[in-house]
Amino acid sequence: MGKGARDRHGGTPREQAQAVGPGQATGIDLAEESRGLLMSRSSFAKRGVTGGLIEGRMVNLGIGQGEIGVTPLQMAAYCCALANKGKYYQPHIVRSYYYKDRSRMETSAYDSLSIPIERRYFDIIQRGMFDVCNTPGGTAPNVTVEGFQACGKTGTAQNPHGRDHSWFICYAPAVNPTIAMCVMVENAGFGAVRAAPIARDILDAYFHPDTFLNPKKSDSTKIDSSRVARKSDSVGTPVKQTAVAPKRTAPPPGAALKPRLRR
């Protein structure tokens, strides 16, 4: 993290971070998108931080702590890139549009890029995200969907103005994923307690729309989120469950998550 440092994967740590979201607008086809906040040495200096304190702040940013701000949309796009092992797609709402004067439909074009990090490092990240939802001791064992295995990461964002914010990102299935998301609930505490159960319900609705909308049909593999132990997302102590989840096995390397809209 030294001044001007560039690693062998290309770019400084700040440049690599910007490539996947923080401090840079995603370019979604909506107005007034926030860029978030990603500090640099010069921006710290403008705030009166000097000398070795700047280097300490930069190291702190490397683990997602300190003066960093991201939007749920940035994190959803970032999660999609993790599922794709480094392929980042510009998020968008419009898939195509109709030219009335030409009487034809045109498909909208959106950018994509490859994050300059070796794919083997994404294998490590994906294995960790798989363990979060599918291995004893993971922080989100309540994210279980019948017939599918999800990969995720819980987060608890410190909030100087009140209770912590609850975060969760995930993609599914673990192999050949088709959906990625970010759930953030303000002032709700641990990610595993509030955001993760919401993500589970979204996955249920996506993969099983008919049974999800029928309250008479329940998923016996679900875990009561109110009984999940309230613990730090970084602690490895096993989380207590009220039901036995299906046996999980490590997934083979996943295929690319390509943008897809359901009608």
NORHUKA-V717983 format. One record per pair of residues at least 6 apart in sequence whose C-alpha atoms are under 8 Angstrom apart, sorted by sequence separation. I is the first residue (numbers start at 1). J is the second residue. D is the distance in whole Angstrom. If there is no record, write none. Layout:
i->I j->J d->D
i->I j->J d->D
This chain:
i->6 j->12 d->4
i->7 j->13 d->8
i->10 j->16 d->8
i->18 j->24 d->6
i->27 j->33 d->8
i->44 j->50 d->8
i->60 j->66 d->6
i->61 j->67 d->7
i->81 j->87 d->5
i->98 j->104 d->6
i->99 j->105 d->6
i->132 j->138 d->4
i->133 j->139 d->7
i->135 j->141 d->7
i->144 j->150 d->7
i->158 j->164 d->5
i->159 j->165 d->7
i->171 j->177 d->6
i->172 j->178 d->6
i->173 j->179 d->8
i->188 j->194 d->6
i->211 j->217 d->6
i->212 j->218 d->8
i->5 j->12 d->6
i->6 j->13 d->7
i->61 j->68 d->7
i->81 j->88 d->5
i->98 j->105 d->4
i->99 j->106 d->7
i->131 j->138 d->6
i->132 j->139 d->5
i->133 j->140 d->5
i->134 j->141 d->6
i->143 j->150 d->7
i->157 j->164 d->6
i->158 j->165 d->7
i->171 j->178 d->8
i->172 j->179 d->6
i->205 j->212 d->5
i->211 j->218 d->8
i->4 j->12 d->7
i->5 j->13 d->8
i->25 j->33 d->7
i->80 j->88 d->7
i->81 j->89 d->7
i->97 j->105 d->6
i->98 j->106 d->6
i->132 j->140 d->6
i->133 j->141 d->5
i->156 j->164 d->6
i->157 j->165 d->5
i->171 j->179 d->6
i->172 j->180 d->7
i->204 j->212 d->6
i->205 j->213 d->8
i->25 j->34 d->6
i->26 j->35 d->8
i->45 j->54 d->8
i->57 j->66 d->7
i->80 j->89 d->8
i->96 j->105 d->7
i->97 j->106 d->5
i->132 j->141 d->7
i->133 j->142 d->7
i->156 j->165 d->6
i->157 j->166 d->7
i->171 j->180 d->4
i->185 j->194 d->7
i->25 j->35 d->5
i->44 j->54 d->7
i->78 j->88 d->7
i->96 j->106 d->6
i->97 j->107 d->7
i->133 j->143 d->6
i->156 j->166 d->5
i->157 j->167 d->7
i->170 j->180 d->6
i->171 j->181 d->6
i->185 j->195 d->6
i->229 j->239 d->6
i->24 j->35 d->5
i->25 j->36 d->8
i->77 j->88 d->7
i->96 j->107 d->4
i->97 j->108 d->7
i->133 j->144 d->7
i->155 j->166 d->6
i->156 j->167 d->6
i->169 j->180 d->8
i->170 j->181 d->6
i->184 j->195 d->6
i->228 j->239 d->6
i->229 j->240 d->6
i->1 j->13 d->7
i->23 j->35 d->5
i->24 j->36 d->7
i->77 j->89 d->7
i->95 j->107 d->6
i->96 j->108 d->5
i->140 j->152 d->8
i->155 j->167 d->5
i->169 j->181 d->6
i->170 j->182 d->7
i->183 j->195 d->6
i->228 j->240 d->6
i->22 j->35 d->7
i->23 j->36 d->5
i->41 j->54 d->6
i->77 j->90 d->7
i->95 j->108 d->6
i->140 j->153 d->8
i->154 j->167 d->6
i->155 j->168 d->6
i->169 j->182 d->4
i->183 j->196 d->7
i->227 j->240 d->7
i->228 j->241 d->6
i->22 j->36 d->6
i->23 j->37 d->5
i->41 j->55 d->8
i->77 j->91 d->7
i->94 j->108 d->7
i->139 j->153 d->8
i->140 j->154 d->7
i->154 j->168 d->5
i->168 j->182 d->6
i->169 j->183 d->6
i->227 j->241 d->7
i->22 j->37 d->6
i->23 j->38 d->5
i->134 j->149 d->7
i->139 j->154 d->7
i->153 j->168 d->6
i->154 j->169 d->7
i->167 j->182 d->7
i->168 j->183 d->5
i->183 j->198 d->7
i->227 j->242 d->7
i->22 j->38 d->6
i->133 j->149 d->8
i->134 j->150 d->8
i->152 j->168 d->7
i->153 j->169 d->5
i->167 j->183 d->6
i->168 j->184 d->7
i->183 j->199 d->6
i->41 j->58 d->8
i->133 j->150 d->6
i->134 j->151 d->8
i->152 j->169 d->5
i->153 j->170 d->6
i->167 j->184 d->4
i->182 j->199 d->8
i->224 j->241 d->8
i->40 j->58 d->8
i->92 j->110 d->8
i->133 j->151 d->6
i->152 j->170 d->4
i->166 j->184 d->6
i->167 j->185 d->7
i->181 j->199 d->8
i->223 j->241 d->6
i->224 j->242 d->6
i->130 j->149 d->8
i->132 j->151 d->7
i->133 j->152 d->6
i->151 j->170 d->5
i->152 j->171 d->6
i->165 j->184 d->7
i->166 j->185 d->5
i->223 j->242 d->6
i->18 j->38 d->8
i->90 j->110 d->6
i->130 j->150 d->7
i->131 j->151 d->7
i->132 j->152 d->6
i->150 j->170 d->7
i->151 j->171 d->6
i->165 j->185 d->6
i->166 j->186 d->6
i->223 j->243 d->6
i->89 j->110 d->8
i->90 j->111 d->5
i->130 j->151 d->4
i->132 j->153 d->6
i->150 j->171 d->6
i->151 j->172 d->6
i->165 j->186 d->5
i->166 j->187 d->7
i->222 j->243 d->7
i->89 j->111 d->6
i->90 j->112 d->6
i->129 j->151 d->5
i->130 j->152 d->7
i->150 j->172 d->5
i->151 j->173 d->8
i->164 j->186 d->7
i->165 j->187 d->5
i->166 j->188 d->5
i->221 j->243 d->7
i->223 j->245 d->8
i->89 j->112 d->4
i->129 j->152 d->5
i->149 j->172 d->6
i->150 j->173 d->5
i->151 j->174 d->6
i->163 j->186 d->8
i->164 j->187 d->5
i->165 j->188 d->5
i->166 j->189 d->5
i->167 j->190 d->8
i->168 j->191 d->6
i->220 j->243 d->8
i->221 j->244 d->7
i->222 j->245 d->8
i->14 j->38 d->8
i->88 j->112 d->5
i->89 j->113 d->7
i->129 j->153 d->6
i->148 j->172 d->7
i->149 j->173 d->5
i->150 j->174 d->5
i->163 j->187 d->5
i->164 j->188 d->6
i->165 j->189 d->5
i->166 j->190 d->5
i->167 j->191 d->5
i->168 j->192 d->7
i->221 j->245 d->5
i->87 j->112 d->7
i->88 j->113 d->5
i->126 j->151 d->7
i->148 j->173 d->6
i->149 j->174 d->5
i->162 j->187 d->7
i->163 j->188 d->7
i->164 j->189 d->5
i->165 j->190 d->7
i->166 j->191 d->4
i->221 j->246 d->7
i->14 j->40 d->7
i->87 j->113 d->6
i->88 j->114 d->6
i->148 j->174 d->8
i->163 j->189 d->6
i->164 j->190 d->7
i->165 j->191 d->8
i->166 j->192 d->8
i->87 j->114 d->5
i->88 j->115 d->7
i->166 j->193 d->8
i->168 j->195 d->6
i->39 j->67 d->7
i->86 j->114 d->6
i->87 j->115 d->6
i->159 j->187 d->8
i->166 j->194 d->6
i->167 j->195 d->6
i->168 j->196 d->6
i->197 j->225 d->6
i->38 j->67 d->7
i->39 j->68 d->7
i->86 j->115 d->5
i->166 j->195 d->6
i->167 j->196 d->8
i->170 j->199 d->8
i->37 j->67 d->7
i->38 j->68 d->5
i->86 j->116 d->8
i->37 j->68 d->5
i->38 j->69 d->7
i->86 j->117 d->7
i->168 j->199 d->7
i->172 j->203 d->8
i->194 j->225 d->8
i->36 j->68 d->8
i->37 j->69 d->5
i->193 j->225 d->6
i->36 j->69 d->5
i->37 j->70 d->7
i->86 j->119 d->7
i->156 j->189 d->7
i->193 j->226 d->7
i->36 j->70 d->5
i->85 j->119 d->6
i->156 j->190 d->5
i->35 j->70 d->8
i->36 j->71 d->6
i->155 j->190 d->7
i->156 j->191 d->5
i->193 j->228 d->7
i->35 j->71 d->8
i->86 j->122 d->7
i->154 j->190 d->8
i->155 j->191 d->5
i->192 j->228 d->8
i->34 j->71 d->7
i->85 j->122 d->5
i->154 j->191 d->5
i->155 j->192 d->8
i->193 j->230 d->7
i->85 j->123 d->7
i->154 j->192 d->6
i->82 j->122 d->7
i->190 j->230 d->7
i->129 j->170 d->8
i->190 j->231 d->7
i->192 j->233 d->7
i->154 j->196 d->7
i->190 j->232 d->7
i->191 j->233 d->7
i->82 j->125 d->8
i->83 j->126 d->7
i->190 j->233 d->7
i->82 j->126 d->7
i->130 j->174 d->7
i->22 j->68 d->8
i->23 j->69 d->8
i->22 j->69 d->7
i->23 j->70 d->8
i->26 j->73 d->8
i->22 j->70 d->6
i->26 j->74 d->7
i->13 j->62 d->8
i->21 j->70 d->8
i->25 j->74 d->8
i->142 j->192 d->8
i->26 j->77 d->8
i->22 j->74 d->7
i->140 j->192 d->5
i->2 j->55 d->7
i->21 j->74 d->5
i->139 j->192 d->6
i->143 j->196 d->6
i->1 j->55 d->7
i->20 j->74 d->8
i->21 j->75 d->7
i->142 j->196 d->7
i->143 j->197 d->6
i->142 j->197 d->7
i->145 j->200 d->7
i->21 j->77 d->8
i->140 j->196 d->7
i->143 j->199 d->7
i->144 j->200 d->7
i->1 j->58 d->7
i->20 j->77 d->8
i->21 j->78 d->7
i->143 j->200 d->5
i->1 j->59 d->7
i->20 j->78 d->6
i->142 j->200 d->8
i->145 j->203 d->7
i->145 j->204 d->6
i->20 j->81 d->8
i->28 j->90 d->7
i->27 j->90 d->7
i->28 j->91 d->5
i->29 j->92 d->6
i->30 j->93 d->8
i->26 j->90 d->6
i->27 j->91 d->7
i->28 j->92 d->5
i->29 j->93 d->6
i->26 j->91 d->7
i->27 j->92 d->8
i->28 j->93 d->7
i->29 j->94 d->7
i->20 j->88 d->7
i->146 j->219 d->7
i->145 j->219 d->8
i->146 j->221 d->7
i->145 j->221 d->7
i->175 j->251 d->6
i->144 j->221 d->7
i->145 j->222 d->7
i->156 j->233 d->7
i->174 j->251 d->6
i->175 j->252 d->7
i->177 j->254 d->7
i->144 j->222 d->6
i->155 j->233 d->6
i->175 j->253 d->7
i->176 j->254 d->5
i->177 j->255 d->7
i->179 j->257 d->7
i->143 j->222 d->8
i->144 j->223 d->8
i->154 j->233 d->6
i->175 j->254 d->4
i->176 j->255 d->5
i->177 j->256 d->7
i->178 j->257 d->5
i->142 j->222 d->7
i->143 j->223 d->8
i->174 j->254 d->7
i->175 j->255 d->6
i->176 j->256 d->6
i->177 j->257 d->5
i->178 j->258 d->7
i->142 j->223 d->5
i->176 j->257 d->7
i->178 j->259 d->8
i->141 j->223 d->8
i->142 j->224 d->7
i->178 j->260 d->7
i->142 j->225 d->6
i->142 j->228 d->8
i->83 j->171 d->7
i->79 j->169 d->6
i->79 j->170 d->7
i->80 j->171 d->7
i->79 j->171 d->7
i->76 j->169 d->7
i->75 j->169 d->7
i->83 j->177 d->7
i->139 j->233 d->6
i->20 j->115 d->7
i->139 j->234 d->8
i->19 j->115 d->7
i->83 j->180 d->8
i->139 j->236 d->8
i->138 j->236 d->7
i->141 j->239 d->7
i->16 j->115 d->7
i->80 j->179 d->8
i->137 j->236 d->6
i->139 j->238 d->8
i->142 j->241 d->8
i->149 j->248 d->8
i->16 j->116 d->7
i->80 j->180 d->5
i->137 j->237 d->6
i->138 j->238 d->7
i->139 j->239 d->7
i->141 j->241 d->8
i->79 j->180 d->6
i->80 j->181 d->8
i->137 j->238 d->4
i->138 j->239 d->7
i->144 j->245 d->7
i->79 j->181 d->7
i->136 j->238 d->6
i->137 j->239 d->6
i->77 j->180 d->8
i->79 j->182 d->8
i->136 j->239 d->7
i->76 j->180 d->6
i->77 j->181 d->8
i->11 j->116 d->8
i->76 j->181 d->5
i->10 j->116 d->6
i->75 j->181 d->8
i->76 j->182 d->5
i->9 j->116 d->6
i->10 j->117 d->7
i->75 j->182 d->6
i->9 j->117 d->5
i->9 j->118 d->7
i->73 j->182 d->7
i->72 j->182 d->6
i->72 j->183 d->7
i->72 j->184 d->7
i->135 j->248 d->7
i->134 j->248 d->6
i->130 j->250 d->8
i->127 j->250 d->8
i->123 j->253 d->7
i->87 j->256 d->8
i->84 j->254 d->8
i->89 j->259 d->8
i->83 j->254 d->7
i->84 j->255 d->7
i->85 j->256 d->7
i->83 j->255 d->8
i->84 j->256 d->4
i->83 j->256 d->7
i->84 j->257 d->5
i->83 j->257 d->6
i->80 j->257 d->7
